Amino acid sequence: MECPYCKNEMIKGYLYGERYALKWMSADKGLIAGTFVSRDSIKLESNTFWGRQRAKAFRCTSCNKLIIDINDTL
């Protein structure tokens, strides 16, 4: 995948969750008692065979960006 910022090639990899689901939330929403309560949060992972959460992501080593395609992750 080509980096949309610097146009260099990106490396395919995964973001792995340790214990809880990976979710995206807007910056103006907060956690209440350590849980996600926002309706606009987006779950970013699928479970692997062993139950570990992961989300496919592409990393640019030139400009240190990560790109996650939400549709390709779910």
URGIPE-V516492 format. One line per field, one symbol per residue. phi: phi as a letter, one per 30 degrees, with the letter a starting at -180 (. if undefined). A space follows every 10 residues. Layout:
phi = ???
//
This chain:
phi = .dddcciddc cdabcccdbc ddbcbdddcb cchibdbddc dbdcbbdded iddabdbccc ddchccccce ddcd
//
